[in-house]
Amino acid sequence: MFLIERPPLLYRLLFPEALWRVKHNNSRTVYLTFDDGPVPEVTPWVLDLLDSFGIKATFFLVGDNVRRNPVLFEEIKRRGHSWGNHTMHHLQGMKSTTWRYMRDITEADTLIDSPLFRPPHGLLRWKQAAAIKARYNIIMYDLVTRDYNKRLSPRRILANVKRFARNGSIIVFHDSLKAEHNLRDALPEAIRWLKSRGYEFRAIPMD
């Protein structure tokens, strides 16, 4: 049933070169990540919220959004967050040839300049993964909140975090218009809940 919120082990095994979860032995740590930005309607609010909690996160950026909002991109960097490539046009790997997909990633890289890459929708072909890992660290996820789903409520998004978050989880939210209806209520509550359970927050390192 919950194949989206937590990717099944079999799918993870298909892409062993990707990072799905960060293992920690002695600390409770999670990694908040935000996909699909930056957009002026949502990203500044996310940045201010993270600042208010003293949290660093990782933003996987769509190149075309960076092109249109370069000041926002610089603000993400200025506030000490890490960032990664999310293709130029939010292409889904399973619907693209490897040549086209890699060209789109390379185009985005001219604007984003990061060693981190996350595929939109978390979908890749094996040949694409092999080409990507030669140049980037592929960052997947351990928990998808599904904040983008307009049929779900903020309460359900929060419930997903409570049910699936664990030590080392890479958690996906979206700083996008599509997710805004859930994000503004669910994100601060999710952070408060994780903090109450003793979790620390880290950004995914770019080295």
N, C-alpha and C positions, 0 to 999 in steps of 0.2 A: 504493500500500500504506500509506504513512505519511501518511494524510490527517488523522488526529487529532493526532498529535504536532506537526506543522507545518501549519497551515491553508494550503490551496493558494492560489496567487495569484488565481485567479478569484473565490474566495469573499471574499478581502480587497478586491478591486475592487468588490464589491457594496456595501461599506460604507466608502466613502472618508472618511467623517466620523470613523471610529474610529481609535484609535492601536493599531497592531499591533506596532510595533517602534520603538525610539528610536535615531535615527541619531547616531553619534558619529564624528568624523573622526580624532581623535588619541588616543583612550583605549579600552581594552577594558573595557566596562561592561555589567553585566547587572542586571535588575530582578526580584528574587524577589517573587512575589505568592502569597497564600494565600486560598483561597476557602472559604466555607461555615461559618466560625466565627461567634462564638467558642463553644467548648465546653470545659468544665472538665477533661475527660479529656485534651485534646490541646494546646489553645492555650497554657497556661502552660509546657509543655515546649518548644514552639516558641519562645516569647519568651525563655526561658532559653538555649536553644541559640543564637539570634541574638545575644544579649548576649555569650555566650562567644566568638563570632567577631568581635564589634564591628560587626555588620551591621544596617542598617535595611532594612525591607521594607514592603510594602503589603498590607493585609488587606481583602478584599472580604467584607463582613459581611451575613449574613442577619438581617433586622430582628427576626424572632421569637427568634433566638438572642441578640441584643443585649437584647431585652426580658427574657429569662430570666437573662441573665448580665451585668448592667450593670457590675459591678465588673471583670470581665474586659475589657470594652470600655474602661473608663477606664485599665486597666493598659496596653493597647495604645497608647493616646495618651500616657500618662505616660512610656513607654519610647522615645518619639520616632519611632514609625512613622507612616506615613500610612494612610488607610483610605478605603473607598468603599462604595457601596450595591450590594447583590447581591439586591435585592427583599426584600419582607417574608416571603414564604413559599417562596422558591426556585422561582418560577414560570418555566416555559419559554415564551419568547415565541411560538414557533410553535404552541403549544397554547392560547394565550390571545388574547382579543380585545384590541385596542389599549386600549380603555377600561378593561378589568379590569387589564391589565398596568400601565398608568400609575397607576391607583389603588393598586396594590400597591407600586409604587416610591415613591409619595408617602407612603404609610403608613410605609414603612421610613425615609424621609427625616426624619420627625419624631423618630426615635430616633438616626439615624446622622449626619445633617447634614454631608454631604460633596458636593463638586462632581464627584466621580468615580463612575462607574457601570460595572459589568460585568454583562452578561446571563448568567444561569445557562446552562450548556452552550454559551455563545457563540452562541446562536441567537436571531435577531430577524426580525421582518417589517420591510419598508422603512418602512411607515407608523409603526411603533413607533420605529424609529431616528430618523426625522424629528422625532417628538415629544420623544424623549429628548434629542437634541442641542441642543434649545432651552434646556435647563436644566442639562445635565450634560456632562462630558467622557466619552465612551465609551472605555473601556480594554479592548481585547481582549488578544491574546497572540501571541507568536511560537513558543512551545514549551509544549505540554501534556505533563507528565511521565507522566500516566495512573496516578498513585499510588493513585487510588481503585479501580482494577481488581484485585479479589481473585484473578483468574486469573494476574496478573503477579507476579513476584518483585521484591524490592528490587534485585537485580542488574539486572533488565530496566529498572527505573525509572532507575537510574544510567546504564545504557547509552543510554537515550533522551536524557538530559542531555548525555552525551559526544558523541553523534552530532549533535544539533541545536542546541546552544547556540552562539551567535555574538555578535559585538559588537552591543549594543543589544537583545538578546533580552529580552522580557518573559516570564518563566517562571512557569508555574502549578503550584503544589502546593496541597494542601488540608489545613487544620487541622480535620479531621473524623474521626469514628469510622470512617467507611468507608475512609479512607486510612491510618489509624494503623498498620496492619500493615506497610505499606511505608515510611511516612514516617520512622519512628524509626531505621531502618537507612539508607535511601537519602538522606535530607536531609543529615545531616552529611557523608556521603561525597561527595555532589554539591558541597557547599560547599568541601570540601577540594580536590576536583579542579579546580573553577573557580578557586580561589585559586592553585593550582599552575600554572595556565595564565596567570596574570597578570591575571585579571578583578577589577575592583572592583565593589562592590555599592551600589546606590542605591535609595532609595524613590521612587515616582512622586510628583512634587510636586502639592500640592493647590491651587496658585494658577494 
